Structure formats: structure tokens, C-alpha cells
Amino acid sequence: MGDVLSKEEIEALLSAVSEGKIPHSEKKKKPSFRKATISYNFKRPALISKDQIRVLEFLHEDFTRSLGVKLSGHLRTTVEVEIVATEQLTYTEFIVSLSEPTYIVVVDVSPLSGQIILEFNPLLVFSIVDRLLGGSGKSSQEARELTSVERAIMDRILSLTLESFKEAYAHIVPLKTSVRAKESNPQFVQIASGNDLVISCIFKVGMGQNYGTMTICYPVSTIRPILPRLSSKRWISEKEEEGEGESSQILQKKLLEAKVDVTVELGKAEVTVLEFLRLAPGDVVRLNQPVNRDLLVKIQGFPKFYAIPGKVGRRRAVQITSIIRKED
């Protein structure tokens, strides 16, 4: 046990403190139990929780993967689609944020009530149009409305986008989409009142060095019926329940949609190099294939069918007569 100070020592210590010989020790700050204040804008309440926003981002990641594959096949180049931001804002703020002119599509999403907006930035639109018309995909810097030809080209892109959109929402709610209107001026689009809250999802679409943005706008009133299903726990459990069975079905569906090369052999002939060099228009090369024998049909270079030649309208065609088995 430590030494106990005597009365005289205590008085001497107090005297030294009062005379300034011993400095006062600083008072410890009492811990503050006051809660930190959090700013809250009652004019623009956050109706969507962070957990629901997170699930929306997960859902849109599936959308970006599917759309990237579809656009890569259609544009014959590598297309990367990624989600950049998910924001809650008023409808007026969303409309003001859009460029003018732009390419806006109003889409009905049944069985949900109301519409959503798909907005393709002009940089993205002109880049896609240039690519499909034989260019490198370089975007025009000119701000103008789309021509009728450019709108027709974008109709196919819109169709692919809506296909991927429905696939992403398939396990949340089966959607049927239909185009309500197409506009170039954002001020002419009114799917909600100015103070209504909307969810804006911005995507970056890149083709090599060229890229543009695409935006999906959801009024909260439109997606309110499915908000209870947008929880991370439910999302994970439903993903696990899908299992390998659905994965195999998706793989099978993708395989059925895959394009393959089909060739038909009319016959073979052997000629010398000299005979080949002397060939001229009008010459006849005799093949080793009898007229009354079925032709060989190859899929990706492998023999698969026998067929007879013919015509369908003005096009040449073949009619399958039998299948070549593995044992054959």
C-alpha cells in the first residue's frame, strides 16, 4: 500500500499549488453523449433504402452483362457495359440533367403501373450508327436530332436493350415492355410530377476508345409494388434456389440462339493447275456427284444431313432428307 500523506504535507501541497509552484492539472473533458446530427431533406425524402439500392445495382449488373453480349454480337465488336451510378433525385432534377437534343424512349412495363425512361446519350447513338454503317464507331460531336434512318437503326438496339432488361427482372417480376413514345427534347417527356422521387441508373457503354452513356429512370411510384422483394437476403436466397437447373436451361437457350455455318457440297472435281488457270466464263467443270444422289450438308464443317436441292421463291435452298448418325 502506498504512503499516506500527513496533515502537514497536505497543507504544504495545497500552499504550493495556490502559489503557482505546482501547475493545475488540466480538467479532463467529459464524454459527450449528444448524438451526431444527420441532415434530412423533408422535401426530398429517401424512400429507397441503401439495401434496396444495393440490390438494384446487383440486378443491373446482370443487365449489363447480358446487354454487353448482345451488343457485341450485333455490332461485331467488343462492347463493355458497366453501371456508373445509382441516384435518388426528383423528376425535375433528372430532366434538367439530360442533354438536349437526346434520344429518349418512354416504355410501359406491365404489370407495373406507369412508365420508365430509357435515355441514350447522343455520343452513344452516333457511335453505334457509325459502327453499323461501316465506320469505326467514332461519334459525331454535332448536337442534332436523329434522322429517320438513324432512328430505324436504333430500333434494333432498343429491342436488344429491352430484351436484356426483361431477362434481368425475370426472377423479380416477369415484365412485358412496349414503347409508348420517343422524344428528342427532355422537356416534352412527363411520366411523373416535378417533385416525385425517381431512381436514376447511369451506365457507361464503351466500344474500344469510343463510349457514351445510357440512363434508366424509374419513378418510385412505378417500382413500389416490387420494393419488398428488393432485399439483399431475399436476393441471395433466390439466387441460390435457382441452382444449377436454371443455369443449364439458360445455357441451353443460349446454345439454341448461337449461329452456325451451314454448307452444302454440290460435288467435287479434280483439275490440274494448268486447267484451273485456263478456266474462263462459260466453261463447265464436271463434278463427281450424280444428279440423282442427295447432297451432303455440313454444320461447322462436320457432315450432319443429306438433302436435295431446290428453290424457295427466288432463293436457292435444300430440303433435308435424312440425318447422318454418329455410327454412320
KOLRO-893824 format. One record per residue (C-alpha): residue number from 1; y, z, x; residue in three letters. Coordinates in Angstrom, 1 decimal, decimal comma. Layout:
<nodes>
[node NUM [Y Z X] 'ALA']
...
</nodes>
This chain:
<nodes>
[node 1 [0,0 0,0 0,0] 'MET']
[node 2 [3,4 -0,8 1,4] 'GLY']
[node 3 [6,1 1,8 2,4] 'ASP']
[node 4 [8,2 3,3 -0,4] 'VAL']
[node 5 [11,9 3,3 0,2] 'LEU']
[node 6 [13,6 6,7 0,2] 'SER']
[node 7 [16,7 7,5 -1,9] 'LYS']
[node 8 [18,9 7,3 1,2] 'GLU']
[node 9 [17,5 3,9 2,2] 'GLU']
[node 10 [18,1 2,5 -1,3] 'ILE']
[node 11 [21,7 3,7 -1,3] 'GLU']
[node 12 [22,2 2,2 2,2] 'ALA']
[node 13 [20,8 -1,1 1,0] 'LEU']
[node 14 [23,0 -1,3 -2,1] 'LEU']
[node 15 [26,0 -0,4 0,0] 'SER']
[node 16 [25,2 -3,3 2,4] 'ALA']
[node 17 [24,9 -5,7 -0,5] 'VAL']
[node 18 [28,2 -4,6 -2,0] 'SER']
[node 19 [30,0 -5,0 1,4] 'GLU']
[node 20 [28,6 -8,6 1,8] 'GLY']
[node 21 [26,5 -7,8 4,8] 'LYS']
[node 22 [23,4 -9,0 2,8] 'ILE']
[node 23 [23,9 -12,1 0,6] 'PRO']
[node 24 [22,8 -12,1 -3,0] 'HIS']
[node 25 [19,6 -14,0 -3,7] 'SER']
[node 26 [20,1 -17,0 -6,0] 'GLU']
[node 27 [19,0 -16,4 -9,5] 'LYS']
[node 28 [16,0 -18,4 -10,5] 'LYS']
[node 29 [16,6 -20,9 -13,2] 'LYS']
[node 30 [14,9 -20,0 -16,4] 'LYS']
[node 31 [12,5 -22,7 -17,5] 'PRO']
[node 32 [13,9 -24,8 -20,3] 'SER']
[node 33 [11,8 -25,1 -23,4] 'PHE']
[node 34 [14,0 -27,6 -25,0] 'ARG']
[node 35 [12,1 -30,8 -25,9] 'LYS']
[node 36 [13,3 -34,1 -24,4] 'ALA']
[node 37 [15,2 -36,2 -26,9] 'THR']
[node 38 [13,9 -39,6 -27,9] 'ILE']
[node 39 [16,2 -42,2 -29,2] 'SER']
[node 40 [15,2 -43,7 -32,5] 'TYR']
[node 41 [16,9 -46,5 -34,3] 'ASN']
[node 42 [16,6 -46,0 -38,1] 'PHE']
[node 43 [18,0 -49,4 -38,7] 'LYS']
[node 44 [15,1 -51,0 -36,8] 'ARG']
[node 45 [12,1 -48,7 -37,1] 'PRO']
[node 46 [8,9 -49,3 -35,1] 'ALA']
[node 47 [6,4 -50,0 -37,9] 'LEU']
[node 48 [3,7 -51,2 -35,5] 'ILE']
[node 49 [2,2 -48,5 -33,1] 'SER']
[node 50 [1,6 -49,1 -29,4] 'LYS']
[node 51 [-2,1 -49,1 -30,1] 'ASP']
[node 52 [-1,8 -51,9 -32,7] 'GLN']
[node 53 [0,4 -53,9 -30,3] 'ILE']
[node 54 [-2,3 -53,5 -27,6] 'ARG']
[node 55 [-5,0 -54,8 -30,0] 'VAL']
[node 56 [-2,7 -57,7 -30,9] 'LEU']
[node 57 [-2,5 -58,6 -27,2] 'GLU']
[node 58 [-6,3 -58,4 -26,8] 'PHE']
[node 59 [-6,6 -60,7 -29,8] 'LEU']
[node 60 [-4,1 -63,2 -28,4] 'HIS']
[node 61 [-5,9 -63,2 -25,0] 'GLU']
[node 62 [-8,9 -64,7 -26,9] 'ASP']
[node 63 [-6,4 -67,1 -28,5] 'PHE']
[node 64 [-5,0 -68,2 -25,1] 'THR']
[node 65 [-8,5 -68,8 -23,6] 'ARG']
[node 66 [-9,6 -70,9 -26,5] 'SER']
[node 67 [-6,3 -72,9 -26,6] 'LEU']
[node 68 [-6,3 -73,4 -22,8] 'GLY']
[node 69 [-9,8 -75,1 -23,0] 'VAL']
[node 70 [-8,8 -77,3 -26,0] 'LYS']
[node 71 [-5,6 -78,4 -24,4] 'LEU']
[node 72 [-7,2 -79,1 -21,1] 'SER']
[node 73 [-9,7 -81,4 -22,8] 'GLY']
[node 74 [-7,1 -83,2 -24,9] 'HIS']
[node 75 [-4,5 -83,6 -22,1] 'LEU']
[node 76 [-7,1 -84,4 -19,4] 'ARG']
[node 77 [-5,6 -81,9 -17,0] 'THR']
[node 78 [-5,8 -78,1 -16,3] 'THR']
[node 79 [-3,8 -76,2 -18,8] 'VAL']
[node 80 [-3,2 -72,5 -18,4] 'GLU']
[node 81 [-2,0 -70,4 -21,4] 'VAL']
[node 82 [-1,0 -66,7 -21,0] 'GLU']
[node 83 [0,7 -64,2 -23,1] 'ILE']
[node 84 [4,1 -63,1 -21,6] 'VAL']
[node 85 [5,5 -60,5 -24,1] 'ALA']
[node 86 [4,9 -58,9 -27,5] 'THR']
[node 87 [8,1 -57,6 -29,1] 'GLU']
[node 88 [9,2 -55,9 -32,3] 'GLN']
[node 89 [12,6 -57,1 -33,5] 'LEU']
[node 90 [14,4 -58,1 -36,6] 'THR']
[node 91 [14,1 -61,6 -38,0] 'TYR']
[node 92 [17,7 -62,3 -37,3] 'THR']
[node 93 [17,3 -61,4 -33,7] 'GLU']
[node 94 [14,3 -63,6 -33,4] 'PHE']
[node 95 [16,0 -66,7 -34,9] 'ILE']
[node 96 [19,0 -66,2 -32,6] 'VAL']
[node 97 [16,7 -66,1 -29,6] 'SER']
[node 98 [15,4 -69,6 -30,3] 'LEU']
[node 99 [16,9 -72,7 -28,7] 'SER']
[node 100 [18,5 -75,5 -30,8] 'GLU']
[node 101 [17,1 -78,0 -31,3] 'PRO']
[node 102 [13,4 -76,9 -31,0] 'THR']
[node 103 [10,1 -77,7 -32,7] 'TYR']
[node 104 [9,3 -75,1 -35,4] 'ILE']
[node 105 [6,3 -75,1 -37,8] 'VAL']
[node 106 [6,1 -72,8 -40,8] 'VAL']
[node 107 [2,4 -72,0 -41,5] 'VAL']
[node 108 [0,8 -70,5 -44,6] 'ASP']
[node 109 [-2,0 -68,0 -43,7] 'VAL']
[node 110 [-4,3 -67,4 -46,6] 'SER']
[node 111 [-5,5 -64,9 -47,8] 'PRO']
[node 112 [-2,5 -63,1 -46,2] 'LEU']
[node 113 [0,7 -63,4 -48,2] 'SER']
[node 114 [3,7 -65,0 -46,6] 'GLY']
[node 115 [4,0 -67,3 -43,7] 'GLN']
[node 116 [4,1 -67,2 -39,9] 'ILE']
[node 117 [6,2 -69,3 -37,5] 'ILE']
[node 118 [4,9 -71,4 -34,5] 'LEU']
[node 119 [7,7 -72,4 -32,2] 'GLU']
[node 120 [7,2 -74,9 -29,3] 'PHE']
[node 121 [10,0 -75,0 -26,8] 'ASN']
[node 122 [11,4 -78,5 -26,2] 'PRO']
[node 123 [10,4 -78,2 -22,5] 'LEU']
[node 124 [6,8 -77,8 -23,5] 'LEU']
[node 125 [6,9 -80,5 -26,2] 'VAL']
[node 126 [8,4 -83,2 -23,9] 'PHE']
[node 127 [6,0 -82,3 -21,1] 'SER']
[node 128 [3,0 -82,7 -23,5] 'ILE']
[node 129 [4,4 -86,0 -24,9] 'VAL']
[node 130 [5,0 -87,4 -21,3] 'ASP']
[node 131 [1,4 -86,5 -20,3] 'ARG']
[node 132 [-0,2 -88,1 -23,4] 'LEU']
[node 133 [1,9 -91,3 -22,9] 'LEU']
[node 134 [0,6 -91,7 -19,3] 'GLY']
[node 135 [3,1 -89,7 -17,3] 'GLY']
[node 136 [2,6 -86,7 -15,0] 'SER']
[node 137 [3,7 -84,2 -17,6] 'GLY']
[node 138 [7,3 -83,9 -16,4] 'LYS']
[node 139 [9,6 -82,5 -19,1] 'SER']
[node 140 [12,9 -84,1 -20,1] 'SER']
[node 141 [16,0 -81,9 -19,7] 'GLN']
[node 142 [17,7 -83,7 -22,6] 'GLU']
[node 143 [18,1 -81,5 -25,7] 'ALA']
[node 144 [17,4 -83,6 -28,7] 'ARG']
[node 145 [15,3 -83,8 -31,8] 'GLU']
[node 146 [11,8 -85,3 -31,7] 'LEU']
[node 147 [11,2 -88,9 -32,7] 'THR']
[node 148 [8,6 -89,8 -35,4] 'SER']
[node 149 [6,2 -90,9 -32,6] 'VAL']
[node 150 [6,7 -87,6 -30,7] 'GLU']
[node 151 [6,1 -85,7 -34,0] 'ARG']
[node 152 [2,9 -87,6 -34,6] 'ALA']
[node 153 [1,7 -86,7 -31,1] 'ILE']
[node 154 [2,5 -83,1 -31,6] 'MET']
[node 155 [0,5 -83,0 -34,9] 'ASP']
[node 156 [-2,7 -83,1 -32,8] 'ARG']
[node 157 [-1,5 -80,3 -30,6] 'ILE']
[node 158 [-0,6 -78,3 -33,6] 'LEU']
[node 159 [-4,1 -78,8 -35,1] 'SER']
[node 160 [-5,7 -77,6 -31,9] 'LEU']
[node 161 [-3,4 -74,6 -31,8] 'THR']
[node 162 [-4,3 -73,6 -35,4] 'LEU']
[node 163 [-8,0 -74,0 -34,7] 'GLU']
[node 164 [-7,8 -71,5 -31,8] 'SER']
[node 165 [-5,6 -69,2 -33,9] 'PHE']
[node 166 [-8,2 -69,1 -36,7] 'LYS']
[node 167 [-11,0 -68,5 -34,1] 'GLU']
[node 168 [-9,2 -65,5 -32,6] 'ALA']
[node 169 [-8,7 -63,9 -36,1] 'TYR']
[node 170 [-12,2 -64,7 -37,3] 'ALA']
[node 171 [-13,7 -61,2 -36,9] 'HIS']
[node 172 [-10,5 -59,6 -38,3] 'ILE']
[node 173 [-10,0 -61,8 -41,3] 'VAL']
[node 174 [-11,1 -65,4 -42,0] 'PRO']
[node 175 [-7,9 -67,4 -42,2] 'LEU']
[node 176 [-7,1 -70,7 -43,9] 'LYS']
[node 177 [-4,0 -72,3 -42,5] 'THR']
[node 178 [-1,8 -75,0 -43,9] 'SER']
[node 179 [1,5 -76,4 -42,7] 'VAL']
[node 180 [4,4 -75,6 -45,0] 'ARG']
[node 181 [7,3 -77,1 -43,2] 'ALA']
[node 182 [8,5 -78,5 -39,8] 'LYS']
[node 183 [12,1 -78,0 -38,6] 'GLU']
[node 184 [14,2 -78,5 -35,5] 'SER']
[node 185 [17,1 -76,1 -36,4] 'ASN']
[node 186 [16,0 -72,4 -36,5] 'PRO']
[node 187 [18,8 -71,6 -39,0] 'GLN']
[node 188 [17,1 -73,7 -41,6] 'PHE']
[node 189 [13,9 -71,5 -41,4] 'VAL']
[node 190 [13,8 -68,5 -43,7] 'GLN']
[node 191 [10,5 -66,7 -44,1] 'ILE']
[node 192 [11,9 -63,2 -44,2] 'ALA']
[node 193 [15,2 -61,4 -44,7] 'SER']
[node 194 [17,5 -60,8 -41,8] 'GLY']
[node 195 [16,7 -57,1 -41,4] 'ASN']
[node 196 [13,0 -57,4 -41,8] 'ASP']
[node 197 [10,9 -56,4 -38,8] 'LEU']
[node 198 [8,8 -59,2 -37,1] 'VAL']
[node 199 [6,4 -59,3 -34,2] 'ILE']
[node 200 [7,2 -62,0 -31,7] 'SER']
[node 201 [4,4 -63,1 -29,3] 'CYS']
[node 202 [5,6 -65,3 -26,4] 'ILE']
[node 203 [3,2 -67,5 -24,5] 'PHE']
[node 204 [3,6 -69,5 -21,3] 'LYS']
[node 205 [1,8 -72,8 -21,2] 'VAL']
[node 206 [1,5 -74,4 -17,8] 'GLY']
[node 207 [0,3 -77,8 -16,6] 'MET']
[node 208 [0,5 -77,8 -12,8] 'GLY']
[node 209 [4,1 -77,4 -11,8] 'GLN']
[node 210 [5,3 -78,1 -15,4] 'ASN']
[node 211 [5,4 -75,4 -18,0] 'TYR']
[node 212 [7,0 -74,3 -21,3] 'GLY']
[node 213 [6,9 -71,6 -23,8] 'THR']
[node 214 [5,3 -71,2 -27,3] 'MET']
[node 215 [6,1 -68,4 -29,7] 'THR']
[node 216 [4,3 -67,0 -32,7] 'ILE']
[node 217 [6,3 -64,9 -35,2] 'CYS']
[node 218 [4,6 -62,6 -37,6] 'TYR']
[node 219 [6,7 -60,8 -40,3] 'PRO']
[node 220 [5,3 -57,3 -40,6] 'VAL']
[node 221 [5,0 -57,8 -44,4] 'SER']
[node 222 [2,6 -60,7 -43,8] 'THR']
[node 223 [0,2 -58,8 -41,5] 'ILE']
[node 224 [0,5 -55,4 -43,2] 'ARG']
[node 225 [-2,9 -55,8 -45,0] 'PRO']
[node 226 [-4,7 -56,1 -41,7] 'ILE']
[node 227 [-2,8 -53,4 -39,8] 'LEU']
[node 228 [-5,5 -50,7 -40,4] 'PRO']
[node 229 [-8,0 -53,0 -38,6] 'ARG']
[node 230 [-5,8 -53,3 -35,5] 'LEU']
[node 231 [-7,0 -50,2 -33,7] 'SER']
[node 232 [-8,5 -50,1 -30,2] 'SER']
[node 233 [-11,5 -48,1 -31,2] 'LYS']
[node 234 [-12,4 -50,4 -34,1] 'ARG']
[node 235 [-11,7 -53,4 -31,9] 'TRP']
[node 236 [-14,1 -52,2 -29,2] 'ILE']
[node 237 [-16,9 -51,2 -31,7] 'SER']
[node 238 [-16,7 -54,6 -33,5] 'GLU']
[node 239 [-16,8 -56,4 -30,2] 'LYS']
[node 240 [-19,9 -54,5 -29,2] 'GLU']
[node 241 [-21,5 -55,2 -32,7] 'GLU']
[node 242 [-21,0 -58,9 -32,2] 'GLU']
[node 243 [-23,6 -58,7 -29,4] 'GLY']
[node 244 [-25,4 -61,5 -27,8] 'GLU']
[node 245 [-26,4 -63,1 -31,1] 'GLY']
[node 246 [-22,9 -64,3 -31,9] 'GLU']
[node 247 [-22,3 -65,2 -28,2] 'SER']
[node 248 [-25,3 -67,5 -28,4] 'SER']
[node 249 [-24,0 -69,0 -31,6] 'GLN']
[node 250 [-20,6 -69,7 -30,1] 'ILE']
[node 251 [-22,3 -71,2 -27,0] 'LEU']
[node 252 [-24,4 -73,4 -29,2] 'GLN']
[node 253 [-21,4 -74,5 -31,2] 'LYS']
[node 254 [-19,5 -75,4 -28,0] 'LYS']
[node 255 [-22,5 -77,4 -26,8] 'LEU']
[node 256 [-22,7 -79,3 -30,0] 'LEU']
[node 257 [-19,0 -80,2 -29,6] 'GLU']
[node 258 [-19,5 -81,4 -26,0] 'ALA']
[node 259 [-19,0 -85,1 -25,3] 'LYS']
[node 260 [-21,8 -87,0 -23,5] 'VAL']
[node 261 [-22,0 -90,6 -22,2] 'ASP']
[node 262 [-24,4 -92,9 -24,1] 'VAL']
[node 263 [-25,5 -96,2 -22,5] 'THR']
[node 264 [-27,8 -98,9 -23,8] 'VAL']
[node 265 [-29,8 -101,1 -21,4] 'GLU']
[node 266 [-29,9 -104,7 -22,6] 'LEU']
[node 267 [-32,3 -105,5 -19,8] 'GLY']
[node 268 [-32,4 -106,1 -16,0] 'LYS']
[node 269 [-32,2 -109,1 -13,8] 'ALA']
[node 270 [-32,7 -109,7 -10,1] 'GLU']
[node 271 [-30,4 -112,1 -8,3] 'VAL']
[node 272 [-29,6 -112,8 -4,7] 'THR']
[node 273 [-26,2 -112,0 -3,2] 'VAL']
[node 274 [-25,6 -115,8 -2,9] 'LEU']
[node 275 [-26,4 -116,3 -6,6] 'GLU']
[node 276 [-24,2 -113,4 -7,5] 'PHE']
[node 277 [-21,3 -114,8 -5,5] 'LEU']
[node 278 [-21,7 -118,2 -7,2] 'ARG']
[node 279 [-21,6 -116,8 -10,8] 'LEU']
[node 280 [-18,8 -118,4 -12,9] 'ALA']
[node 281 [-17,7 -118,0 -16,5] 'PRO']
[node 282 [-20,3 -119,7 -18,8] 'GLY']
[node 283 [-23,3 -119,1 -16,6] 'ASP']
[node 284 [-26,3 -117,4 -18,1] 'VAL']
[node 285 [-28,2 -114,6 -16,5] 'VAL']
[node 286 [-31,8 -114,2 -17,8] 'ARG']
[node 287 [-32,8 -110,7 -18,4] 'LEU']
[node 288 [-36,4 -109,3 -18,3] 'ASN']
[node 289 [-36,0 -107,8 -21,8] 'GLN']
[node 290 [-37,9 -109,7 -24,6] 'PRO']
[node 291 [-35,8 -110,2 -27,7] 'VAL']
[node 292 [-38,4 -108,5 -30,0] 'ASN']
[node 293 [-38,6 -105,3 -27,9] 'ARG']
[node 294 [-36,5 -102,2 -28,6] 'ASP']
[node 295 [-33,7 -101,4 -26,2] 'LEU']
[node 296 [-33,6 -98,2 -24,0] 'LEU']
[node 297 [-30,8 -95,7 -24,9] 'VAL']
[node 298 [-29,8 -93,2 -22,2] 'LYS']
[node 299 [-27,9 -90,0 -22,6] 'ILE']
[node 300 [-26,0 -88,9 -19,4] 'GLN']
[node 301 [-28,4 -91,3 -17,5] 'GLY']
[node 302 [-31,6 -89,9 -18,9] 'PHE']
[node 303 [-33,8 -92,0 -21,3] 'PRO']
[node 304 [-33,8 -90,5 -24,7] 'LYS']
[node 305 [-34,2 -93,1 -27,5] 'PHE']
[node 306 [-35,3 -96,6 -28,4] 'TYR']
[node 307 [-33,1 -98,7 -30,6] 'ALA']
[node 308 [-32,4 -102,2 -32,0] 'ILE']
[node 309 [-29,0 -103,9 -31,5] 'PRO']
[node 310 [-26,7 -104,9 -34,4] 'GLY']
[node 311 [-23,2 -104,6 -35,8] 'LYS']
[node 312 [-21,3 -102,2 -37,9] 'VAL']
[node 313 [-18,2 -104,1 -39,2] 'GLY']
[node 314 [-16,7 -105,7 -36,1] 'ARG']
[node 315 [-18,2 -103,3 -33,7] 'ARG']
[node 316 [-21,5 -103,7 -31,8] 'ARG']
[node 317 [-23,9 -100,9 -32,5] 'ALA']
[node 318 [-27,5 -99,8 -32,1] 'VAL']
[node 319 [-29,9 -98,3 -34,6] 'GLN']
[node 320 [-32,2 -95,6 -33,3] 'ILE']
[node 321 [-35,9 -96,4 -34,0] 'THR']
[node 322 [-37,8 -93,7 -32,0] 'SER']
[node 323 [-37,3 -90,7 -29,7] 'ILE']
[node 324 [-38,7 -90,6 -26,2] 'ILE']
[node 325 [-40,7 -87,4 -25,8] 'ARG']
[node 326 [-40,9 -85,4 -22,6] 'LYS']
[node 327 [-44,6 -86,3 -22,3] 'GLU']
[node 328 [-43,7 -90,0 -22,5] 'ASP']
</nodes>
